[in-house]
Every structure is written in structure tokens, then in C-alpha cells.
């Protein structure tokens, strides 16, 4: 349990740091009142394949964050392939 909590905290720090230092890309998201607000875009990447548990965990994180913030926070997930010769 401590290991899972630690991993979640590390992911939160990585996503927060990435958005702060990358300039915090923003896109428009609609609100229930009909107006528009700027959405924060968090970017996350892993060097594991898309079939790995780590990547699937990032996809679950993406889904939960976007739904619970009503798409005011968007998450981009990428799998970066690192090839070694």
C-alpha cells in the first residue's frame, strides 16, 4: 500500500513539474454554464510499451483526472520507445 501511495505521489509531482516548466500549454474547455475556460494540459510519458501496466495506469489516471475536473485539466499520455543497439 505504501508503494502505491508513493508511486501516485511521484506521478503527481512529475505531472505538476512538467506543466509548470513546460509553460503550461492551455486549450479551451467548455463549462456547464455555457462559457469557456482555459484547460490545463498535463503531459506524461513512459518508455514502456502501451501493453505495460505502467502505461495502462497512466491511461486510468488520465480518465479519472479529466472526468473529475470536468475537463478543466487534460492529460496527454505518450509511450516513448527507446531503442538500444
N, CA, C and O atoms as a GROMACS GRO file, in nm:
protein
  340
    1UNK      N    1   0.081  -0.119   0.000
    1UNK     CA    2   0.000   0.000   0.000
    1UNK      C    3   0.086   0.126   0.000
    1UNK      O    4   0.056   0.222  -0.071
    2UNK      N    5   0.194   0.126   0.078
    2UNK     CA    6   0.283   0.241   0.084
    2UNK      C    7   0.350   0.262  -0.052
    2UNK      O    8   0.374   0.375  -0.094
    3UNK      N    9   0.378   0.153  -0.121
    3UNK     CA   10   0.443   0.160  -0.252
    3UNK      C   11   0.350   0.228  -0.353
    3UNK      O   12   0.394   0.311  -0.433
    4UNK      N   13   0.222   0.194  -0.350
    4UNK     CA   14   0.124   0.253  -0.442
    4UNK      C   15   0.108   0.402  -0.414
    4UNK      O   16   0.106   0.483  -0.506
    5UNK      N   17   0.096   0.436  -0.286
    5UNK     CA   18   0.082   0.577  -0.249
    5UNK      C   19   0.205   0.655  -0.293
    5UNK      O   20   0.193   0.767  -0.343
    6UNK      N   21   0.321   0.598  -0.274
    6UNK     CA   22   0.445   0.663  -0.316
    6UNK      C   23   0.449   0.685  -0.467
    6UNK      O   24   0.491   0.791  -0.513
    7UNK      N   25   0.406   0.585  -0.544
    7UNK     CA   26   0.406   0.598  -0.689
    7UNK      C   27   0.307   0.705  -0.734
    7UNK      O   28   0.336   0.782  -0.826
    8UNK      N   29   0.190   0.712  -0.671
    8UNK     CA   30   0.091   0.814  -0.706
    8UNK      C   31   0.146   0.953  -0.676
    8UNK      O   32   0.129   1.044  -0.756
    9UNK      N   33   0.213   0.970  -0.562
    9UNK     CA   34   0.272   1.099  -0.529
    9UNK      C   35   0.380   1.139  -0.628
    9UNK      O   36   0.388   1.255  -0.668
   10UNK      N   37   0.463   1.043  -0.668
   10UNK     CA   38   0.568   1.072  -0.766
   10UNK      C   39   0.506   1.115  -0.899
   10UNK      O   40   0.552   1.211  -0.960
   11UNK      N   41   0.401   1.045  -0.943
   11UNK     CA   42   0.333   1.083  -1.067
   11UNK      C   43   0.275   1.223  -1.057
   11UNK      O   44   0.285   1.302  -1.152
   12UNK      N   45   0.214   1.255  -0.944
   12UNK     CA   46   0.158   1.390  -0.927
   12UNK      C   47   0.266   1.496  -0.935
   12UNK      O   48   0.247   1.599  -1.000
   13UNK      N   49   0.381   1.471  -0.871
   13UNK     CA   50   0.490   1.568  -0.877
   13UNK      C   51   0.545   1.580  -1.019
   13UNK      O   52   0.576   1.691  -1.063
   14UNK      N   53   0.557   1.468  -1.091
   14UNK     CA   54   0.606   1.473  -1.228
   14UNK      C   55   0.511   1.550  -1.318
   14UNK      O   56   0.555   1.634  -1.396
   15UNK      N   57   0.380   1.523  -1.307
   15UNK     CA   58   0.284   1.594  -1.391
   15UNK      C   59   0.282   1.743  -1.357
   15UNK      O   60   0.274   1.826  -1.447
   16UNK      N   61   0.288   1.776  -1.228
   16UNK     CA   62   0.287   1.916  -1.187
   16UNK      C   63   0.412   1.987  -1.236
   16UNK      O   64   0.404   2.097  -1.290
   17UNK      N   65   0.526   1.926  -1.218
   17UNK     CA   66   0.652   1.985  -1.263
   17UNK      C   67   0.658   2.000  -1.413
   17UNK      O   68   0.707   2.102  -1.463
   18UNK      N   69   0.608   1.902  -1.486
   18UNK     CA   70   0.609   1.909  -1.631
   18UNK      C   71   0.523   2.024  -1.681
   18UNK      O   72   0.560   2.093  -1.776
   19UNK      N   73   0.408   2.046  -1.619
   19UNK     CA   74   0.320   2.154  -1.665
   19UNK      C   75   0.376   2.291  -1.628
   19UNK      O   76   0.359   2.387  -1.703
   20UNK      N   77   0.442   2.301  -1.514
   20UNK     CA   78   0.497   2.429  -1.471
   20UNK      C   79   0.616   2.468  -1.557
   20UNK      O   80   0.625   2.582  -1.603
   21UNK      N   81   0.710   2.374  -1.579
   21UNK     CA   82   0.832   2.406  -1.651
   21UNK      C   83   0.814   2.406  -1.802
   21UNK      O   84   0.896   2.465  -1.873
   22UNK      N   85   0.710   2.341  -1.853
   22UNK     CA   86   0.686   2.339  -1.997
   22UNK      C   87   0.603   2.459  -2.042
   22UNK      O   88   0.568   2.468  -2.160
   23UNK      N   89   0.571   2.548  -1.954
   23UNK     CA   90   0.494   2.665  -1.991
   23UNK      C   91   0.345   2.644  -1.975
   23UNK      O   92   0.268   2.737  -1.999
   24UNK      N   93   0.303   2.526  -1.935
   24UNK     CA   94   0.162   2.500  -1.910
   24UNK      C   95   0.074   2.525  -2.031
   24UNK      O   96  -0.005   2.619  -2.031
   25UNK      N   97   0.086   2.441  -2.133
   25UNK     CA   98   0.002   2.455  -2.251
   25UNK      C   99  -0.144   2.459  -2.209
   25UNK      O  100  -0.184   2.391  -2.114
   26UNK      N  101  -0.223   2.539  -2.279
   26UNK     CA  102  -0.363   2.552  -2.242
   26UNK      C  103  -0.450   2.543  -2.365
   26UNK      O  104  -0.416   2.594  -2.472
   27UNK      N  105  -0.564   2.478  -2.349
   27UNK     CA  106  -0.665   2.470  -2.454
   27UNK      C  107  -0.798   2.509  -2.392
   27UNK      O  108  -0.813   2.507  -2.270
   28UNK      N  109  -0.894   2.545  -2.476
   28UNK     CA  110  -1.024   2.585  -2.423
   28UNK      C  111  -1.108   2.462  -2.390
   28UNK      O  112  -1.107   2.363  -2.462
   29UNK      N  113  -1.179   2.471  -2.282
   29UNK     CA  114  -1.273   2.367  -2.241
   29UNK      C  115  -1.405   2.435  -2.208
   29UNK      O  116  -1.405   2.546  -2.153
   30UNK      N  117  -1.515   2.372  -2.240
   30UNK     CA  118  -1.644   2.435  -2.214
   30UNK      C  119  -1.689   2.405  -2.071
   30UNK      O  120  -1.650   2.304  -2.013
   31UNK      N  121  -1.769   2.494  -2.017
   31UNK     CA  122  -1.824   2.475  -1.883
   31UNK      C  123  -1.973   2.448  -1.893
   31UNK      O  124  -2.033   2.464  -1.999
   32UNK      N  125  -2.032   2.406  -1.783
   32UNK     CA  126  -2.175   2.376  -1.782
   32UNK      C  127  -2.258   2.503  -1.796
   32UNK      O  128  -2.375   2.496  -1.835
   33UNK      N  129  -2.202   2.619  -1.764
   33UNK     CA  130  -2.275   2.745  -1.773
   33UNK      C  131  -2.273   2.802  -1.915
   33UNK      O  132  -2.333   2.906  -1.940
   34UNK      N  133  -2.206   2.734  -2.006
   34UNK     CA  134  -2.202   2.779  -2.145
   34UNK      C  135  -2.080   2.862  -2.178
   34UNK      O  136  -2.055   2.888  -2.296
   35UNK      N  137  -2.003   2.907  -2.080
   35UNK     CA  138  -1.883   2.986  -2.105
   35UNK      C  139  -1.765   2.895  -2.134
   35UNK      O  140  -1.777   2.773  -2.135
   36UNK      N  141  -1.650   2.956  -2.157
   36UNK     CA  142  -1.530   2.877  -2.180
   36UNK      C  143  -1.423   2.918  -2.079
   36UNK      O  144  -1.416   3.033  -2.036
   37UNK      N  145  -1.341   2.822  -2.042
   37UNK     CA  146  -1.229   2.846  -1.952
   37UNK      C  147  -1.106   2.782  -2.014
   37UNK      O  148  -1.117   2.696  -2.102
   38UNK      N  149  -0.991   2.823  -1.968
   38UNK     CA  150  -0.866   2.764  -2.016
   38UNK      C  151  -0.844   2.633  -1.942
   38UNK      O  152  -0.855   2.626  -1.819
   39UNK      N  153  -0.812   2.528  -2.017
   39UNK     CA  154  -0.785   2.398  -1.957
   39UNK      C  155  -0.634   2.380  -1.943
   39UNK      O  156  -0.558   2.415  -2.034
   40UNK      N  157  -0.591   2.325  -1.833
   40UNK     CA  158  -0.451   2.294  -1.811
   40UNK      C  159  -0.422   2.159  -1.874
   40UNK      O  160  -0.499   2.064  -1.854
   41UNK      N  161  -0.314   2.149  -1.949
   41UNK     CA  162  -0.277   2.022  -2.013
   41UNK      C  163  -0.153   1.967  -1.945
   41UNK      O  164  -0.047   2.030  -1.946
   42UNK      N  165  -0.167   1.849  -1.886
   42UNK     CA  166  -0.055   1.779  -1.824
   42UNK      C  167  -0.006   1.674  -1.923
   42UNK      O  168  -0.085   1.605  -1.986
   43UNK      N  169   0.126   1.661  -1.935
   43UNK     CA  170   0.182   1.564  -2.027
   43UNK      C  171   0.260   1.460  -1.949
   43UNK      O  172   0.343   1.493  -1.865
   44UNK      N  173   0.232   1.334  -1.978
   44UNK     CA  174   0.302   1.225  -1.914
   44UNK      C  175   0.352   1.127  -2.018
   44UNK      O  176   0.284   1.104  -2.119
   45UNK      N  177   0.468   1.069  -1.996
   45UNK     CA  178   0.524   0.974  -2.092
   45UNK      C  179   0.595   0.862  -2.017
   45UNK      O  180   0.638   0.879  -1.903
   46UNK      N  181   0.605   0.750  -2.083
   46UNK     CA  182   0.677   0.636  -2.028
   46UNK      C  183   0.755   0.569  -2.140
   46UNK      O  184   0.717   0.579  -2.257
   47UNK      N  185   0.862   0.504  -2.106
   47UNK     CA  186   0.938   0.431  -2.208
   47UNK      C  187   0.895   0.284  -2.214
   47UNK      O  188   0.959   0.203  -2.281
   48UNK      N  189   0.788   0.251  -2.145
   48UNK     CA  190   0.732   0.116  -2.150
   48UNK      C  191   0.634   0.106  -2.266
   48UNK      O  192   0.577   0.208  -2.308
   49UNK      N  193   0.612  -0.013  -2.320
   49UNK     CA  194   0.515  -0.028  -2.429
   49UNK      C  195   0.372  -0.003  -2.382
   49UNK      O  196   0.344  -0.003  -2.262
   50UNK      N  197   0.282   0.020  -2.479
   50UNK     CA  198   0.143   0.051  -2.446
   50UNK      C  199   0.070  -0.065  -2.379
   50UNK      O  200  -0.035  -0.045  -2.319
   51UNK      N  201   0.125  -0.184  -2.389
   51UNK     CA  202   0.063  -0.301  -2.326
   51UNK      C  203   0.107  -0.318  -2.180
   51UNK      O  204   0.058  -0.407  -2.111
   52UNK      N  205   0.199  -0.232  -2.132
   52UNK     CA  206   0.250  -0.246  -1.995
   52UNK      C  207   0.152  -0.190  -1.893
   52UNK      O  208   0.066  -0.109  -1.925
   53UNK      N  209   0.168  -0.234  -1.772
   53UNK     CA  210   0.084  -0.187  -1.663
   53UNK      C  211   0.107  -0.040  -1.632
   53UNK      O  212   0.014   0.031  -1.593
   54UNK      N  213   0.229   0.007  -1.650
   54UNK     CA  214   0.261   0.146  -1.624
   54UNK      C  215   0.184   0.237  -1.720
   54UNK      O  216   0.126   0.337  -1.676
   55UNK      N  217   0.183   0.204  -1.847
   55UNK     CA  218   0.110   0.284  -1.946
   55UNK      C  219  -0.041   0.278  -1.921
   55UNK      O  220  -0.110   0.379  -1.930
   56UNK      N  221  -0.091   0.159  -1.890
   56UNK     CA  222  -0.234   0.145  -1.862
   56UNK      C  223  -0.273   0.224  -1.737
   56UNK      O  224  -0.384   0.278  -1.730
   57UNK      N  225  -0.184   0.231  -1.639
   57UNK     CA  226  -0.208   0.312  -1.520
   57UNK      C  227  -0.216   0.460  -1.554
   57UNK      O  228  -0.299   0.532  -1.497
   58UNK      N  229  -0.131   0.506  -1.645
   58UNK     CA  230  -0.136   0.645  -1.689
   58UNK      C  231  -0.268   0.674  -1.761
   58UNK      O  232  -0.324   0.783  -1.747
   59UNK      N  233  -0.317   0.577  -1.839
   59UNK     CA  234  -0.445   0.596  -1.907
   59UNK      C  235  -0.560   0.606  -1.807
   59UNK      O  236  -0.652   0.686  -1.825
   60UNK      N  237  -0.556   0.525  -1.701
   60UNK     CA  238  -0.658   0.532  -1.597
   60UNK      C  239  -0.650   0.666  -1.525
   60UNK      O  240  -0.753   0.729  -1.497
   61UNK      N  241  -0.527   0.710  -1.495
   61UNK     CA  242  -0.506   0.840  -1.433
   61UNK      C  243  -0.565   0.951  -1.520
   61UNK      O  244  -0.633   1.041  -1.470
   62UNK      N  245  -0.540   0.945  -1.651
   62UNK     CA  246  -0.593   1.042  -1.747
   62UNK      C  247  -0.746   1.047  -1.740
   62UNK      O  248  -0.805   1.154  -1.731
   63UNK      N  249  -0.807   0.931  -1.745
   63UNK     CA  250  -0.953   0.923  -1.745
   63UNK      C  251  -1.012   0.983  -1.617
   63UNK      O  252  -1.107   1.060  -1.622
   64UNK      N  253  -0.955   0.947  -1.503
   64UNK     CA  254  -1.006   0.995  -1.374
   64UNK      C  255  -0.989   1.146  -1.359
   64UNK      O  256  -1.081   1.215  -1.315
   65UNK      N  257  -0.872   1.197  -1.395
   65UNK     CA  258  -0.846   1.340  -1.380
   65UNK      C  259  -0.939   1.421  -1.469
   65UNK      O  260  -0.998   1.520  -1.425
   66UNK      N  261  -0.953   1.380  -1.595
   66UNK     CA  262  -1.036   1.456  -1.688
   66UNK      C  263  -1.183   1.453  -1.648
   66UNK      O  264  -1.252   1.554  -1.656
   67UNK      N  265  -1.232   1.338  -1.605
   67UNK     CA  266  -1.372   1.328  -1.564
   67UNK      C  267  -1.400   1.407  -1.436
   67UNK      O  268  -1.500   1.477  -1.427
   68UNK      N  269  -1.313   1.394  -1.339
   68UNK     CA  270  -1.338   1.457  -1.208
   68UNK      C  271  -1.316   1.608  -1.209
   68UNK      O  272  -1.369   1.678  -1.123
   69UNK      N  273  -1.238   1.658  -1.304
   69UNK     CA  274  -1.220   1.803  -1.314
   69UNK      C  275  -1.310   1.862  -1.421
   69UNK      O  276  -1.298   1.980  -1.455
   70UNK      N  277  -1.400   1.780  -1.475
   70UNK     CA  278  -1.491   1.820  -1.583
   70UNK      C  279  -1.413   1.880  -1.699
   70UNK      O  280  -1.454   1.982  -1.755
   71UNK      N  281  -1.306   1.818  -1.735
   71UNK     CA  282  -1.219   1.851  -1.848
   71UNK      C  283  -1.154   1.988  -1.836
   71UNK      O  284  -1.118   2.049  -1.937
   72UNK      N  285  -1.140   2.038  -1.713
   72UNK     CA  286  -1.063   2.161  -1.691
   72UNK      C  287  -0.915   2.128  -1.688
   72UNK      O  288  -0.831   2.215  -1.713
   73UNK      N  289  -0.881   2.001  -1.659
   73UNK     CA  290  -0.744   1.953  -1.664
   73UNK      C  291  -0.740   1.839  -1.764
   73UNK      O  292  -0.810   1.738  -1.746
   74UNK      N  293  -0.660   1.853  -1.868
   74UNK     CA  294  -0.645   1.750  -1.969
   74UNK      C  295  -0.511   1.682  -1.951
   74UNK      O  296  -0.413   1.746  -1.913
   75UNK      N  297  -0.504   1.553  -1.979
   75UNK     CA  298  -0.381   1.476  -1.964
   75UNK      C  299  -0.347   1.413  -2.098
   75UNK      O  300  -0.430   1.345  -2.158
   76UNK      N  301  -0.223   1.435  -2.144
   76UNK     CA  302  -0.173   1.371  -2.265
   76UNK      C  303  -0.076   1.261  -2.224
   76UNK      O  304   0.021   1.287  -2.152
   77UNK      N  305  -0.100   1.140  -2.269
   77UNK     CA  306  -0.016   1.026  -2.234
   77UNK      C  307   0.055   0.979  -2.360
   77UNK      O  308  -0.007   0.967  -2.466
   78UNK      N  309   0.185   0.952  -2.349
   78UNK     CA  310   0.264   0.909  -2.464
   78UNK      C  311   0.355   0.794  -2.423
   78UNK      O  312   0.401   0.788  -2.308
   79UNK      N  313   0.381   0.706  -2.515
   79UNK     CA  314   0.475   0.597  -2.493
   79UNK      C  315   0.596   0.625  -2.580
   79UNK      O  316   0.587   0.626  -2.703
   80UNK      N  317   0.709   0.647  -2.516
   80UNK     CA  318   0.832   0.680  -2.587
   80UNK      C  319   0.915   0.555  -2.600
   80UNK      O  320   0.956   0.496  -2.500
   81UNK      N  321   0.940   0.513  -2.723
   81UNK     CA  322   1.019   0.392  -2.747
   81UNK      C  323   1.169   0.428  -2.745
   81UNK      O  324   1.213   0.516  -2.819
   82UNK      N  325   1.243   0.360  -2.663
   82UNK     CA  326   1.388   0.381  -2.656
   82UNK      C  327   1.453   0.256  -2.712
   82UNK      O  328   1.437   0.147  -2.658
   83UNK      N  329   1.526   0.273  -2.821
   83UNK     CA  330   1.590   0.160  -2.887
   83UNK      C  331   1.738   0.157  -2.850
   83UNK      O  332   1.807   0.259  -2.857
   84UNK      N  333   1.786   0.042  -2.813
   84UNK     CA  334   1.927   0.024  -2.782
   84UNK      C  335   1.988  -0.075  -2.880
   84UNK      O  336   1.931  -0.182  -2.904
   85UNK      N  337   2.100  -0.041  -2.936
   85UNK     CA  338   2.169  -0.131  -3.029
   85UNK      C  339   2.265  -0.221  -2.958
   85UNK      O  340   2.332  -0.303  -3.021
   0.00000   0.00000   0.00000
